[in-house]
């Protein structure tokens, strides 16, 4: 471990990133945001009267950003798979 100038605590190496069902997690979160939007939609008037209309739009924005997130993580997973396949082909070619 090394110490950074001006710091009293030693620096540590970053932990390995957690990998898991990223696409499923983002998809689940997106569905939850849209469900929350749909559940709140019938109460539009109440939210408007009490100054909480932003709750409704926050859920819609969360769902919309979730759609972008699904697109992004699916592309990321595909790129990782392509990279792994390319690395595997290179290892097979050099091993022969």
ChimeraX commands (.cxc) that place a marker at each C-alpha (Angstrom):
marker #1 position 0.00,0.00,0.00 radius 0.5
marker #1 position 1.18,3.48,-0.77 radius 0.5
marker #1 position 0.34,6.77,0.88 radius 0.5
marker #1 position -0.92,9.72,-1.06 radius 0.5
marker #1 position 0.75,13.06,-0.28 radius 0.5
marker #1 position -1.28,14.96,2.28 radius 0.5
marker #1 position -3.40,11.94,3.28 radius 0.5
marker #1 position -3.13,10.07,6.53 radius 0.5
marker #1 position -4.83,6.90,5.27 radius 0.5
marker #1 position -3.12,4.51,2.86 radius 0.5
marker #1 position -4.53,4.01,-0.64 radius 0.5
marker #1 position -6.00,0.62,-1.46 radius 0.5
marker #1 position -6.40,-1.09,-4.77 radius 0.5
marker #1 position -9.85,-0.88,-6.31 radius 0.5
marker #1 position -11.97,-4.03,-5.90 radius 0.5
marker #1 position -12.92,-6.12,-8.89 radius 0.5
marker #1 position -16.17,-4.97,-10.54 radius 0.5
marker #1 position -19.27,-6.98,-9.71 radius 0.5
marker #1 position -20.74,-8.82,-12.66 radius 0.5
marker #1 position -24.22,-10.23,-12.65 radius 0.5
marker #1 position -27.48,-10.21,-14.59 radius 0.5
marker #1 position -27.10,-6.55,-15.60 radius 0.5
marker #1 position -29.66,-6.61,-18.43 radius 0.5
marker #1 position -32.27,-8.26,-16.20 radius 0.5
marker #1 position -31.62,-5.84,-13.37 radius 0.5
marker #1 position -31.97,-2.75,-15.57 radius 0.5
marker #1 position -35.05,-4.20,-17.27 radius 0.5
marker #1 position -36.65,-4.95,-13.91 radius 0.5
marker #1 position -35.95,-1.44,-12.67 radius 0.5
marker #1 position -37.41,0.05,-15.85 radius 0.5
marker #1 position -40.58,-2.00,-15.49 radius 0.5
marker #1 position -40.92,-0.85,-11.88 radius 0.5
marker #1 position -40.62,2.82,-12.90 radius 0.5
marker #1 position -43.30,2.42,-15.59 radius 0.5
marker #1 position -45.61,0.51,-13.22 radius 0.5
marker #1 position -45.23,3.28,-10.63 radius 0.5
marker #1 position -46.10,5.83,-13.30 radius 0.5
marker #1 position -49.20,3.89,-14.36 radius 0.5
marker #1 position -50.34,3.37,-10.74 radius 0.5
marker #1 position -50.07,7.10,-10.02 radius 0.5
marker #1 position -51.69,8.25,-13.27 radius 0.5
marker #1 position -55.31,7.93,-12.03 radius 0.5
marker #1 position -54.42,10.25,-9.12 radius 0.5
marker #1 position -53.14,13.03,-11.39 radius 0.5
marker #1 position -55.58,15.57,-9.93 radius 0.5
marker #1 position -54.64,14.78,-6.34 radius 0.5
marker #1 position -50.93,15.09,-7.10 radius 0.5
marker #1 position -51.57,18.38,-8.90 radius 0.5
marker #1 position -53.66,19.78,-6.02 radius 0.5
marker #1 position -51.01,18.90,-3.42 radius 0.5
marker #1 position -47.96,20.02,-5.37 radius 0.5
marker #1 position -46.63,16.50,-5.89 radius 0.5
marker #1 position -47.07,16.27,-9.64 radius 0.5
marker #1 position -43.30,15.89,-10.00 radius 0.5
marker #1 position -43.65,12.36,-8.50 radius 0.5
marker #1 position -45.56,11.30,-11.59 radius 0.5
marker #1 position -43.06,12.82,-14.00 radius 0.5
marker #1 position -40.13,11.39,-12.06 radius 0.5
marker #1 position -41.51,7.90,-12.60 radius 0.5
marker #1 position -41.99,8.55,-16.30 radius 0.5
marker #1 position -38.45,9.94,-16.59 radius 0.5
marker #1 position -37.10,6.90,-14.72 radius 0.5
marker #1 position -38.85,4.60,-17.18 radius 0.5
marker #1 position -37.57,6.57,-20.15 radius 0.5
marker #1 position -34.01,6.57,-18.87 radius 0.5
marker #1 position -34.42,2.88,-18.15 radius 0.5
marker #1 position -35.18,2.26,-21.83 radius 0.5
marker #1 position -31.89,3.96,-22.69 radius 0.5
marker #1 position -30.22,1.85,-19.99 radius 0.5
marker #1 position -31.58,-1.39,-21.46 radius 0.5
marker #1 position -30.24,-0.42,-24.89 radius 0.5
marker #1 position -26.87,0.50,-23.38 radius 0.5
marker #1 position -26.34,-2.64,-21.27 radius 0.5
marker #1 position -27.44,-4.93,-24.11 radius 0.5
marker #1 position -24.85,-3.32,-26.39 radius 0.5
marker #1 position -22.26,-3.60,-23.62 radius 0.5
marker #1 position -22.99,-7.31,-23.09 radius 0.5
marker #1 position -22.77,-7.92,-26.85 radius 0.5
marker #1 position -19.42,-6.08,-27.04 radius 0.5
marker #1 position -18.05,-8.11,-24.13 radius 0.5
marker #1 position -19.19,-11.33,-25.82 radius 0.5
marker #1 position -17.59,-10.28,-29.12 radius 0.5
marker #1 position -14.37,-9.39,-27.33 radius 0.5
marker #1 position -14.33,-12.74,-25.55 radius 0.5
marker #1 position -14.98,-14.59,-28.80 radius 0.5
marker #1 position -12.21,-12.67,-30.56 radius 0.5
marker #1 position -9.80,-13.42,-27.70 radius 0.5
marker #1 position -10.78,-17.09,-27.83 radius 0.5
marker #1 position -10.18,-17.27,-31.58 radius 0.5
marker #1 position -6.79,-15.62,-31.21 radius 0.5
marker #1 position -5.77,-18.07,-28.50 radius 0.5
marker #1 position -6.86,-21.05,-30.62 radius 0.5
marker #1 position -4.97,-19.79,-33.66 radius 0.5
marker #1 position -1.76,-19.15,-31.74 radius 0.5
marker #1 position -2.01,-22.49,-29.88 radius 0.5
marker #1 position -2.06,-24.58,-33.09 radius 0.5
marker link #1:1,2 radius 0.2
marker link #1:2,3 radius 0.2
marker link #1:3,4 radius 0.2
marker link #1:4,5 radius 0.2
marker link #1:5,6 radius 0.2
marker link #1:6,7 radius 0.2
marker link #1:7,8 radius 0.2
marker link #1:8,9 radius 0.2
marker link #1:9,10 radius 0.2
marker link #1:10,11 radius 0.2
marker link #1:11,12 radius 0.2
marker link #1:12,13 radius 0.2
marker link #1:13,14 radius 0.2
marker link #1:14,15 radius 0.2
marker link #1:15,16 radius 0.2
marker link #1:16,17 radius 0.2
marker link #1:17,18 radius 0.2
marker link #1:18,19 radius 0.2
marker link #1:19,20 radius 0.2
marker link #1:20,21 radius 0.2
marker link #1:21,22 radius 0.2
marker link #1:22,23 radius 0.2
marker link #1:23,24 radius 0.2
marker link #1:24,25 radius 0.2
marker link #1:25,26 radius 0.2
marker link #1:26,27 radius 0.2
marker link #1:27,28 radius 0.2
marker link #1:28,29 radius 0.2
marker link #1:29,30 radius 0.2
marker link #1:30,31 radius 0.2
marker link #1:31,32 radius 0.2
marker link #1:32,33 radius 0.2
marker link #1:33,34 radius 0.2
marker link #1:34,35 radius 0.2
marker link #1:35,36 radius 0.2
marker link #1:36,37 radius 0.2
marker link #1:37,38 radius 0.2
marker link #1:38,39 radius 0.2
marker link #1:39,40 radius 0.2
marker link #1:40,41 radius 0.2
marker link #1:41,42 radius 0.2
marker link #1:42,43 radius 0.2
marker link #1:43,44 radius 0.2
marker link #1:44,45 radius 0.2
marker link #1:45,46 radius 0.2
marker link #1:46,47 radius 0.2
marker link #1:47,48 radius 0.2
marker link #1:48,49 radius 0.2
marker link #1:49,50 radius 0.2
marker link #1:50,51 radius 0.2
marker link #1:51,52 radius 0.2
marker link #1:52,53 radius 0.2
marker link #1:53,54 radius 0.2
marker link #1:54,55 radius 0.2
marker link #1:55,56 radius 0.2
marker link #1:56,57 radius 0.2
marker link #1:57,58 radius 0.2
marker link #1:58,59 radius 0.2
marker link #1:59,60 radius 0.2
marker link #1:60,61 radius 0.2
marker link #1:61,62 radius 0.2
marker link #1:62,63 radius 0.2
marker link #1:63,64 radius 0.2
marker link #1:64,65 radius 0.2
marker link #1:65,66 radius 0.2
marker link #1:66,67 radius 0.2
marker link #1:67,68 radius 0.2
marker link #1:68,69 radius 0.2
marker link #1:69,70 radius 0.2
marker link #1:70,71 radius 0.2
marker link #1:71,72 radius 0.2
marker link #1:72,73 radius 0.2
marker link #1:73,74 radius 0.2
marker link #1:74,75 radius 0.2
marker link #1:75,76 radius 0.2
marker link #1:76,77 radius 0.2
marker link #1:77,78 radius 0.2
marker link #1:78,79 radius 0.2
marker link #1:79,80 radius 0.2
marker link #1:80,81 radius 0.2
marker link #1:81,82 radius 0.2
marker link #1:82,83 radius 0.2
marker link #1:83,84 radius 0.2
marker link #1:84,85 radius 0.2
marker link #1:85,86 radius 0.2
marker link #1:86,87 radius 0.2
marker link #1:87,88 radius 0.2
marker link #1:88,89 radius 0.2
marker link #1:89,90 radius 0.2
marker link #1:90,91 radius 0.2
marker link #1:91,92 radius 0.2
marker link #1:92,93 radius 0.2
marker link #1:93,94 radius 0.2
marker link #1:94,95 radius 0.2
marker link #1:95,96 radius 0.2
view
